[in-house]
Amino acid sequence: MTPGPAGRRRIFRGDGRTGVRPWSSWSLRLRLTIVAAGLFAVALALGATLLSMVVSSSRVAALDELVRASVTTVGQLATSDQLPAVLPATEPGEVTQLLDADGLVLATSASGSRTLAVVPGSVLDDAERPAADTPAQDSSRLAEPVFVTTDRSAYAGGLVRAAVLPVEWRGEPAWAVSALPLREVEGVVSALRVSLGAVVPLLTVALGGLVWALLGRALRPVEELRRGAELVTARGGPGSLPVPGAGGDELGALARTLNDMLDRLESSAARQRAFVADAAHELRSPVAALRVSVEIAQEHPEAYTAAELADDLASEVQRLDRLVDDLLVLARLGATTSRREPVDLRELVDGVVPGSVLAAGASRPAGSPVPRVETTGAGTAATDPSASGRVVRNLVDNALRHASTRVLVHVSDGEVVVVDDGPGIAAGDRERVFERFTRLEDGRQRDAGGSGLGLSIAREVTRELGGDVRLDEAPGGGVRATVSLPHEA
């Protein structure tokens, strides 16, 4: 019974394609094995074909030597008019004959017939005979025989290899012919092809298995890396990937690079978590101060005047504004590319200092003098004027908060130095103060107006610009802050 349409349905995937997976979704190991086995099979097939051709050619060449010797012997006998009653034939199945110009048998070997030529006349017509006007040559010298392969012989059911030699017999043109069947050659070549046809698939399968095993061993470190990455992902926390083997090859280098990347990502995530926690803590303080001031004003309006409330709120709002501004700067670091252009550093400093002095005066108690700022020198740098201005402002603000009487700003090419005569910073703390929300017990009190982010912002911004900030002890005490910037774009 012929199956209906329902019985011939094909299974399709949900996307409309057949259920066979695409090549790209196969494993790398399987794809490489298939490619290697395919190339090997093609190479073996080409080699087998070439070997068959070589064996066939060599066997035919051996037959050619046999029939050449026989036809030459017959030719010499005919030329010298010494033909025996039976022509010689040394090989089994060999037929030697002497034919006249019309293809009739003049003499034959015992294996031939006196009435049936071993090759048809059309084969003789294709053979070359010396032209009639060719000068006479030595009668003992024969022409070269012509070798032909034909399936039109009356003595064999298949192909024969024949040598045809033009000769003269009793002054008349004739043909000396020797022929051998190609059954033996065909049998050898056929057996070889059958053997190769069986060997090639076996060798291909064997090589495929070997390649599969070798690839499994070679790709085992990759699988270990994948499992390690899967484990790190599942834990959702810190971790490292296994370094395969001795770790001296490319996979080992890849594993070390990935581990370094994971370490940096974990460090970055830890810093980010700490930053968020510190930022939340720092933001809570001014908000709490604002809330307390409002609650006191509500509960004791007679003891907390509107002017006092406004002053307290303005101070906390200003502090909160600075903190939020600093947090935004840190959040945007690395998000944009700073532009580079020639900047007059003296002009930049002169534009920053007045604002810093005003801010320092506003943050100090009434009647408290503001340290004077002196600017010397001149120079240029290839930098972003806005970002560099923030760096200088942060350093000058920091110096004004802690200076006793004076702040000196010196400008040169690619460098701005800010020196204060304050209490200074211990050598062990000069790097720690660049960490976010860091305040020293003796000089970074919150009521001094600092958010704990100024120096951190100054260093990170400067490094994005291709420079750096360092702190040293100033001559006579205090802090010497040096900003180094690229001098040429």
C-alpha positions in Angstrom: 0.0 0.0 0.0 1.4 3.4 -1.0 1.7 5.7 2.0 -0.4 8.8 1.9 0.9 12.3 2.4 0.7 11.9 6.2 3.0 8.9 6.0 5.7 10.9 4.1 5.9 13.9 6.3 9.3 15.3 7.1 10.2 16.4 10.6 10.9 20.1 10.7 12.3 22.4 13.4 10.3 25.2 14.9 12.0 27.7 12.6 10.9 25.9 9.5 14.2 24.1 8.8 14.8 20.4 8.9 16.0 18.8 12.1 19.7 18.5 11.0 21.9 20.9 12.9 23.9 23.4 10.9 27.6 22.9 10.5 28.5 25.9 12.7 26.7 24.3 15.7 28.8 21.1 15.6 31.6 20.8 18.1 35.0 22.1 17.0 36.4 18.6 17.7 33.9 17.0 15.3 34.3 19.5 12.6 38.1 19.3 12.6 37.9 15.5 12.6 35.6 15.5 9.6 37.7 18.0 7.7 41.0 16.0 8.4 39.4 12.7 7.5 37.9 14.2 4.4 41.2 15.6 3.2 42.9 12.4 4.0 40.3 10.4 2.1 40.7 12.7 -0.9 44.5 12.4 -0.8 44.2 8.6 -0.5 41.8 8.4 -3.4 44.1 10.5 -5.6 47.0 8.4 -4.5 45.1 5.2 -5.3 44.2 6.5 -8.7 47.7 7.5 -9.4 49.1 4.1 -8.2 46.6 2.3 -10.5 47.7 4.3 -13.4 51.4 3.7 -12.7 50.9 0.0 -12.2 48.8 -0.2 -15.4 51.4 1.8 -17.4 54.3 -0.3 -16.1 52.6 -3.5 -17.0 51.7 -2.3 -20.4 55.3 -1.1 -20.9 56.5 -4.6 -20.0 54.1 -6.1 -22.6 55.4 -3.6 -25.1 58.9 -4.9 -24.7 57.7 -8.4 -25.2 55.8 -7.7 -28.4 58.6 -5.4 -29.6 61.0 -8.2 -29.4 58.7 -10.6 -31.2 57.7 -8.2 -34.0 61.3 -7.3 -34.5 62.2 -10.9 -34.9 59.4 -11.5 -37.4 60.4 -8.4 -39.3 64.0 -9.5 -39.6 63.0 -13.0 -40.8 60.6 -11.5 -43.4 63.2 -9.0 -44.6 65.8 -11.7 -45.0 63.2 -14.1 -46.6 63.9 -16.7 -43.9 60.4 -17.2 -42.6 59.9 -20.5 -40.9 56.7 -22.5 -41.4 55.5 -21.4 -37.9 56.5 -18.0 -36.6 58.0 -17.9 -33.1 55.8 -16.8 -30.1 57.4 -16.9 -26.7 54.6 -15.8 -24.4 51.4 -17.6 -23.5 48.5 -16.2 -25.6 50.9 -14.3 -27.9 50.0 -14.3 -31.6 52.6 -13.3 -34.2 51.8 -12.9 -37.9 53.1 -11.5 -41.2 50.3 -9.8 -43.1 50.4 -8.5 -46.7 49.4 -4.9 -47.6 45.8 -5.9 -47.7 45.8 -7.6 -44.2 45.9 -11.2 -45.4 47.9 -13.7 -43.4 51.1 -14.7 -45.0 52.6 -16.5 -42.0 51.5 -17.1 -38.4 52.5 -18.5 -35.1 51.1 -21.8 -33.7 48.5 -19.8 -31.7 47.2 -17.9 -34.7 45.1 -18.7 -37.8 46.3 -18.6 -41.4 42.9 -17.2 -42.4 42.2 -14.7 -39.6 44.4 -11.7 -39.0 45.1 -10.9 -35.3 44.3 -7.2 -35.8 41.8 -5.7 -38.3 42.8 -3.7 -41.3 41.8 -0.4 -39.7 44.6 -0.8 -37.2 47.0 -1.3 -40.0 45.8 1.8 -41.8 46.6 3.8 -38.7 50.2 2.6 -38.6 52.9 4.6 -40.3 54.5 3.2 -43.4 57.6 4.8 -44.9 56.8 6.9 -48.0 57.5 5.4 -51.4 60.0 8.1 -52.3 62.0 7.6 -49.1 65.7 6.9 -50.0 66.7 3.3 -49.8 68.1 2.3 -46.4 70.1 -0.6 -45.2 67.8 -3.7 -45.5 68.9 -4.9 -42.1 67.6 -1.8 -40.5 63.9 -1.8 -39.6 61.6 1.0 -38.7 60.2 1.5 -35.2 57.1 -0.5 -34.4 53.8 1.1 -33.7 52.0 0.1 -30.4 48.2 0.0 -30.4 45.5 -1.1 -28.0 42.4 -2.5 -29.5 39.3 -4.4 -28.6 38.6 -5.5 -32.2 41.0 -8.5 -32.2 39.5 -11.8 -33.4 41.6 -13.8 -30.9 40.6 -12.3 -27.5 37.4 -11.3 -25.9 38.9 -8.1 -24.5 41.7 -5.7 -25.1 44.9 -6.7 -26.7 48.2 -4.9 -27.0 49.8 -5.1 -30.4 53.0 -4.0 -32.1 52.8 -3.3 -35.8 56.0 -3.1 -37.9 56.1 -2.1 -41.6 58.5 -4.5 -43.5 59.2 -5.8 -47.0 58.8 -9.4 -47.9 60.1 -10.5 -51.3 60.0 -6.9 -52.5 56.4 -6.4 -51.4 55.1 -4.3 -48.5 54.0 -6.3 -45.6 53.2 -6.0 -41.8 54.8 -7.8 -39.0 52.4 -8.0 -36.1 52.7 -9.3 -32.5 49.8 -9.2 -30.0 49.3 -10.1 -26.4 46.0 -10.0 -24.5 45.6 -7.4 -21.7 43.7 -9.8 -19.4 46.5 -10.2 -17.0 47.1 -6.4 -16.8 43.4 -5.8 -16.3 43.3 -8.4 -13.6 46.2 -7.0 -11.7 44.8 -3.4 -12.0 41.3 -4.6 -11.0 42.6 -6.5 -8.0 44.7 -3.4 -7.0 41.6 -1.2 -7.3 39.5 -3.5 -5.2 42.2 -3.7 -2.5 42.6 0.1 -2.5 38.9 0.5 -2.4 38.8 -1.5 0.8 42.0 0.0 2.3 41.2 3.7 1.7 38.0 3.7 3.8 39.7 1.7 6.6 42.6 4.1 6.7 40.2 7.0 6.6 38.3 5.7 9.6 41.5 4.9 11.4 42.9 8.3 10.8 39.6 9.9 11.8 39.7 8.0 15.1 43.3 9.0 15.7 42.5 12.7 14.9 39.5 12.5 17.2 41.6 11.1 20.1 44.4 13.7 19.5 42.0 16.5 19.3 40.3 15.4 22.5 43.6 15.5 24.2 44.6 18.8 22.7 41.2 20.4 23.5 41.0 19.0 27.0 42.6 22.2 28.4 40.0 24.3 26.6 37.3 22.2 28.2 38.9 22.7 31.6 38.9 26.5 31.0 35.2 26.3 30.0 34.3 24.4 33.1 36.3 26.8 35.2 34.5 29.8 33.6 31.2 28.0 34.1 32.0 27.5 37.8 33.0 31.1 38.3 29.8 32.2 36.6 27.7 29.9 38.8 29.3 31.1 42.0 28.8 34.7 40.9 31.9 35.7 42.8 35.7 35.7 42.7 37.5 32.8 41.2 40.2 31.8 38.8 40.5 29.5 35.8 42.8 26.4 35.8 46.1 26.9 34.0 46.5 23.8 31.8 49.6 21.7 31.9 52.8 23.5 32.7 51.2 26.7 31.4 54.0 27.4 28.9 52.0 27.1 25.7 49.4 29.4 24.2 46.5 28.0 26.2 48.5 28.6 29.4 49.1 32.1 28.4 45.4 32.5 27.6 44.5 31.1 31.0 46.9 33.5 32.8 45.6 36.5 30.8 42.0 35.5 31.6 42.9 35.1 35.3 44.5 38.5 35.3 41.4 39.9 33.7 39.2 38.2 36.3 41.4 39.6 39.1 41.1 43.1 37.7 37.4 42.8 37.3 37.0 41.5 40.9 39.2 44.3 42.2 37.2 46.8 40.1 34.0 45.4 41.4 35.3 45.5 45.0 36.4 49.1 44.6 33.0 49.9 43.1 31.2 48.3 46.0 33.3 50.1 48.5 32.8 53.4 46.6 29.0 53.0 46.6 29.1 52.2 50.3 31.3 55.2 51.1 29.2 57.4 48.8 26.0 56.3 50.6 27.6 57.0 53.9 29.0 60.4 52.9 25.6 61.4 51.4 23.8 60.3 54.6 25.7 62.7 56.8 24.7 66.0 55.1 21.2 64.8 54.6 21.0 63.9 58.3 22.4 67.3 59.2 19.7 69.0 57.1 17.0 66.9 58.7 18.3 67.6 62.3 18.4 71.4 61.5 14.8 71.3 60.2 13.6 69.3 63.2 15.2 71.6 65.7 13.7 74.7 64.0 10.3 73.0 64.1 10.5 72.0 67.8 12.2 75.1 69.1 11.4 78.0 66.8 12.1 80.5 69.5 15.7 79.2 70.0 16.5 78.7 66.3 16.1 81.8 64.3 15.3 81.8 60.6 18.7 83.3 59.8 20.5 80.6 61.7 18.5 77.9 60.0 19.2 79.4 56.6 23.0 79.6 57.4 23.1 76.0 58.5 21.0 74.7 55.6 23.1 76.7 53.1 26.3 75.2 54.6 25.1 71.7 54.4 23.6 72.2 50.9 26.9 73.6 49.7 28.7 70.6 51.2 26.2 68.2 49.6 26.5 70.0 46.3 30.3 69.6 46.3 30.0 66.0 47.2 27.5 65.2 44.5 29.6 67.1 42.0 32.7 65.1 42.9 30.8 61.9 42.7 29.6 62.8 39.2 33.1 63.6 38.1 34.3 60.2 39.4 31.4 58.4 37.7 32.2 60.0 34.4 35.9 59.2 34.4 36.8 57.1 31.4 33.4 57.5 29.8 34.5 60.3 27.5 37.7 61.1 25.6 39.5 64.3 26.8 40.5 66.6 24.0 44.1 67.7 23.8 45.1 71.3 22.8 47.8 73.7 23.7 47.0 75.4 27.1 48.6 78.3 28.7 49.1 77.0 32.3 49.7 80.4 33.8 46.4 81.7 32.3 44.7 78.6 33.6 46.0 79.0 37.1 45.1 82.7 37.2 41.6 81.8 36.2 41.2 79.2 38.9 42.8 80.9 42.0 40.3 83.7 42.6 37.4 81.3 42.8 39.3 79.0 45.2 40.1 82.0 47.4 36.5 83.1 47.5 35.4 79.5 48.3 38.0 79.2 51.1 36.8 82.5 52.6 33.2 81.4 52.6 34.0 78.1 54.3 36.1 79.7 57.1 34.7 81.1 60.3 33.9 84.8 60.3 37.0 86.8 60.8 39.4 84.0 60.0 42.0 85.2 57.5 42.4 83.4 54.2 45.9 82.4 53.2 47.3 84.5 50.4 48.1 82.8 47.1 51.2 83.7 45.1 51.6 82.6 41.5 55.0 82.5 39.7 56.4 81.2 36.4 54.8 80.5 33.1 54.4 77.5 30.8 52.2 75.5 28.5 50.9 71.9 28.2 49.0 69.8 25.7 45.9 69.0 27.7 42.2 69.4 28.2 41.7 72.9 29.7 38.5 72.1 31.6 39.9 68.8 33.1 43.2 70.4 33.9 41.4 73.4 35.5 39.5 71.0 37.9 42.8 69.4 38.9 44.5 72.7 39.7 41.4 73.9 41.5 41.2 70.8 43.7 44.9 71.1 44.6 44.6 74.9 45.4 41.4 74.3 47.4 43.2 71.6 49.4 46.2 73.8 50.0 44.0 76.7 51.1 42.2 74.5 53.6 45.4 73.5 55.3 47.8 76.4 54.8 48.7 78.6 57.7 49.4 81.9 55.9 50.6 81.3 52.3 50.1 79.1 49.2 52.6 79.3 46.4 51.7 78.1 42.9 54.6 77.8 40.4 54.1 77.2 36.7 56.5 75.7 34.1 56.2 73.8 30.9 54.0 70.7 31.5 54.0 71.2 35.3 52.1 73.0 38.0 53.5 73.0 41.6 51.2 73.9 44.6 53.0 74.4 47.9 51.3 75.2 51.3 52.8 76.0 54.7 50.4 73.8 56.6 51.1 70.9 58.9 52.2 68.6 56.1 51.5 64.9 55.5 53.5 62.0 56.9 55.5 60.1 54.2 53.4 56.9 54.9 50.2 58.7 54.2 51.1 60.5 51.0 49.7 57.8 48.8 46.8 56.9 51.0 45.3 60.4 50.7 44.7 59.7 47.0 42.2 57.0 48.0 38.6 58.0 47.8 37.0 59.4 51.0 40.3 59.3 52.8 40.8 61.9 55.6 43.7 62.1 57.9 42.9 62.5 61.6 45.0 65.7 62.0 44.3 67.5 58.8 41.3 66.2 56.8 38.4 66.9 59.2 35.0 67.2 57.5 34.4 70.6 58.9 37.3 71.9 57.0 35.2 71.7 53.9 36.8 68.6 52.2 34.8 65.7 50.8 37.7 63.3 50.8 37.5 63.1 47.0 39.5 66.1 45.8 43.0 64.5 45.7 41.5 61.3 44.3 39.8 63.2 41.5 43.0 65.2 40.8 45.1 62.1 40.3 42.6 60.1 38.3 41.8 63.0 36.0 45.5 63.7 35.5 46.3 60.1 34.7 43.6 60.1 32.1 45.3 63.2 30.6 48.6 61.3 30.4 50.2 62.8 33.5 50.3 62.3 37.2 50.1 63.9 40.6 52.6 63.3 43.5 53.0 64.7 47.0 56.2 65.6 48.6 57.3 67.5 51.7 57.7 71.2 51.1 60.9 73.0 52.3 60.2 74.3 55.8 57.2 72.0 56.2 53.9 71.7 54.5 52.9 69.8 51.3 54.3 70.2 47.8 51.8 68.9 45.2 53.2 68.5 41.7 51.0 68.1 38.6 52.8 66.7 35.5 51.1 67.1 32.2 52.1 66.2 28.6 54.0 69.1 27.1 53.5 68.1 23.4 50.4 66.7 21.8 
